[in-house]
């Protein structure tokens, strides 16, 4: 599984790179703060909403600590999606939130 650190992701955001980020936390968790620009698809809904994703794009998967995003990354990769898991999750995120 491909991985990215929170610091690397923050650097890409600061550089203005176009990124596709999916936060797989529950809606209530995301309401407490999220990385600007993320799409929220709770882990339990990933299977049912993956038709909304484009297999030609790369997605960075985010959660609270890295566990759920790891599960989502493995599942989406098995379905042919190009995904990267953010290690450490939002607990390790030091960048801007909204």
C-alpha positions in Angstrom: 0.0 0.0 0.0 1.3 3.4 -0.9 1.6 5.9 1.9 2.1 9.6 2.4 3.0 11.4 5.7 0.9 14.3 6.9 3.9 16.6 6.4 4.3 15.5 2.8 0.6 16.1 2.2 0.8 19.5 3.9 3.7 20.4 1.6 1.8 19.4 -1.5 -1.2 21.5 -0.4 1.1 24.5 0.3 2.6 24.1 -3.2 -0.9 24.4 -4.6 -1.0 20.9 -6.1 -4.4 19.6 -7.2 -5.2 16.8 -4.9 -8.2 14.4 -4.5 -8.6 13.7 -0.8 -11.2 11.5 0.8 -11.8 11.5 4.6 -13.4 8.2 5.7 -14.2 9.4 9.2 -17.8 9.7 10.4 -19.6 12.9 9.6 -19.5 13.9 13.3 -15.7 13.5 13.4 -15.3 15.6 10.2 -17.5 18.3 11.7 -14.8 18.8 14.4 -12.2 19.7 11.7 -11.0 18.6 8.3 -8.3 19.3 5.8 -9.6 22.0 3.4 -10.8 20.4 0.2 -11.5 16.9 1.4 -14.5 14.9 0.4 -16.2 13.0 3.3 -17.2 9.4 2.5 -17.5 7.5 5.8 -15.7 4.1 5.7 -19.0 2.2 5.9 -20.2 4.0 2.7 -17.1 3.6 0.6 -18.3 0.5 -1.1 -21.6 2.1 -2.0 -20.2 5.4 -3.2 -17.1 4.3 -5.1 -19.0 4.8 -8.3 -18.6 8.5 -7.7 -14.8 8.1 -8.0 -12.7 8.1 -11.1 -10.2 5.3 -11.6 -8.0 7.7 -13.7 -7.4 9.9 -10.7 -5.2 9.5 -7.6 -6.9 9.7 -4.2 -5.3 10.3 -0.8 -7.3 8.6 1.9 -7.5 10.1 5.4 -9.0 9.1 8.8 -8.4 9.8 12.5 -5.3 7.6 13.1 -4.6 5.8 9.8 -6.4 2.5 10.5 -9.7 3.1 8.7 -8.0 4.9 5.8 -5.8 1.8 5.5 -8.8 -0.4 5.2 -10.4 1.9 2.7 -7.2 2.1 0.7 -6.8 -1.7 0.5 -10.5 -2.0 -0.5 -10.3 0.7 -3.2 -7.0 -0.6 -4.5 -8.5 -4.1 -4.9 -11.3 -2.4 -7.0 -8.7 -0.9 -9.3 -8.4 2.6 -7.8 -5.1 4.5 -7.4 -5.0 5.4 -3.7 -2.5 6.6 -1.1 -3.0 6.2 2.6 -2.1 9.1 4.9 -0.2 7.6 7.8 -1.0 8.8 11.3 -4.4 10.3 10.2 -5.7 13.5 11.6 -4.1 12.9 15.0 -0.7 13.5 13.2 -2.0 16.4 11.0 -0.5 19.8 12.0 -1.7 21.8 9.0 -4.7 24.0 8.5 -8.2 22.7 9.2 -11.7 24.0 8.5 
